[in-house]
Amino acid sequence: MAQFTFNMPDVGEGVAEAEIVEWQVKVGDTVSEDQHLVDVMTDKATIDIESPVDGTVIEVAGEIGDTIAVGAMLLVIETAGDAAQDAPVQKAPEPAAVEAAAEPAPVPEREPEPKPEPEAKPAPALAPAPEDPFVAAPLASSAKVLASPAVRQRARDLGIDLAEVKPADGGRVRHGDLDQFLAYNSGGGFSPAARTRADETIKVIGLRKRIAQNMSAAKRNIPHFTYVEECDVTALEAARADLNADRGSRPKLTMLPLLITAFCKRIPDYPMINARYDDEAGLVTRYGSVHLGMATQTDAGLMVPVIRDAQNRNLWQLASEIARLAAAARDGSAKSEELSGSTLTVTSLGPLGGVATTPVINRPEVAIIGPNRIVERPMFVTGADGVERIEKRKLMNISISCDHRVVDGYDAASFIQEVKKLIETPVQLLTD
């Protein structure tokens, strides 16, 4: 028999370490070549590591959440080999198990029989019993009411004075008496607001850990400012409905492809928005192409797949790529290169929306744009005849957060104002 040490493989260019997300095997398991051993995470992508040999796992490098450097021992597998090789490692029995085997099991002592509780006498009433069958006349104090500790604790949790509860029999208040009191006084505010849940402690690992690290670094290092503008999207929504009515086999258009088109049309005039800042080197790189990050909520957490060269795609191509990348992010099939390299990010809560948001920048980018929910409100509108009228309009706020080290407030506001003109004039957006 021989031992094969499987080191952490190089899982990507520039990757120096990876985090253990989930072990698929444990010590003692028999594995075969190409069997799934462990899931590791790097650059927001989860990677399956497979076994290069057949054998038995005799050692693993760490626990879930630990970080393993590329080239470091990941696990040790015992394989069939030259008999002259080291003998298999025998795992010593746990000390607790040895002690348990050495000492005879103690004979349990016979528990004394509980003494019968003396029957308590009913507490004397201080006033004549009321006609209400569920509410007793008030006593001097809850402490004088006969009840078990569990009943007293429940009454305290509910904010009930036991002196107000009439016992069914025997003078002792029981849970059933509390239930009847609650049923009769349901409108008195005694019912708990919600059920109590047990406390739980969850280890922050994998994607959630990366999100926490990235968001902390962004807020710690980047001086954010956020600008919000209201846009009338009534005409744009009408144009979108017309396009969808005649889309044929093409994907259904949401608002996002239209907004991305507006962003891409105006970014050449505001190159500082589509940029990255290397604060260590003191360099700002302004990109000619828009590699648009699209914040996507998944079961594992927030992921940002990237639409490459968004400026070169039409509405239908953008819609197809948005759907493809969102699906890949949610089912875990997104590749590492599809989750990195963005130059500007768009984040939207969709129908959840909100009046306004203050999104956190996806470092090392310098800006992030957040479209908000569309709402209908009455607005003053001047008609072609110059007469001002009140009309129901569809309105949407657009938020933009910027790195104040790179982007000035005037530039961010000017960019959004230019985007607003396109959004509110769909003919210009679709033909410019």
C-alpha positions, 0 to 999 in steps of 0.5 A: 500500500502507498500514500498519495498526497493530492495538493491543491491544483492551480484552478485559474490564472492568478489564483493563489488560494481557494476556500473550502466550501463543501467536502464531498468525502470524509476520512475513511471513504473509498474514492475512485478516479475522477470522483468529486472530492471537494468544492472550492471557491475562488473569484466568486466561482465554485469549482469541483475538484476531482480525484486523480487516483483510486483509493481510501481517504486517510487525511483531509487538509481543513474544514469548511471555510478554511483557505488552502494555498495552491500547491499545499496538501489538500488530502491524502489518499491511500492507494494500492501500490508497492508493499515496501511503501509505508503501511496504512495509517491506523487511526487511534481510538478516541480517548473517550472510547478507550475509557468507555471500553475499559470501565464497566458500565455503571449500574444506574441507581434507583430513583426515589419515587416522587412524593405526592404533592399535598393538595393545595387549598383554594386561595380565598377570594377577596371579592364575589366571583364575577359572572364571567366564567373565564375571569376571576376576581382580582387577587392581591398578587400573582405570587399567591396564585397556585401554579407550576413554574412553567405556567408562571413563565408562560404567563409572564411571557404573555404579560398576564397577571395570574390573579386575573385567571380563574382556575377550572378546579382545585384552585391551581392555574394550569395551561388549559386555564391560560388557553381559555383566558387567551381565547376569551381575551383575544382582543386584549393584546395577550396573544404573542406577536409571533412564535419564538425561534431558536437562536442559531449560529452560521459560519460565514463561508463561500460566496457569502464570505466573499461578499462580506469581504468585498463590501467591507473593502468597498465601504472602507476604502471608497468615499461613496456619494449617491445621486438620484433622479426621477425619470418619466418612463411612460413613453418608454414603457409604451415603446417596450410594449410595442416591441414585445407585441411584435417580437416573434421568437425573440426574448421578451424585453424587460426595462433593463436592455433599454436602460443599458442601451441608454447608459452605453450611448452616453458613456463615451461622453463621460468616460470617468463613469466606465473606469477602474481605480487602482488605489495602490498604484494611483492609476485610473483606467478608463475603458473604451468598451462597456463590460457591464456587471449585472448584480444577480440574486442567487440562493448562495448570495449576490453574484455579478455576471458580466455582459461583455461589450454591451455597447455592441449589442442591440436590444434583443441581444442584450435581452438574450445575454441577460437571461443566459447569464442570470440563469447560469449564475443561479444554477451555478454553471457560470464560468469564472471569466463570466463573473469577473472583469466588469467595468461598470455594474447595474443593480436592480431589485426589480418589482421589489424596487424601492423609491431610491437606493444607495448601492455599494460600488463593486470595487475596483469600479468607480460607479454603480447604477441602480434603477428603481421601481416604476410607480404611477403618479399624477403629474402636471403635463403641458400638452401640444396646445400649451395647456397644463393638465394633470395626467397619470404617468409612470415614473422611475428613479435612477440612483448612481453611486460613485467613487468621489476620488475619481468622479465628481458630483457634477459629472455623475449628475450630468451623466444621469441627466443625459440618460434621462433625456434618452429614456424620456424620448424613446425615438431618440434612444432607439434611433440615435 
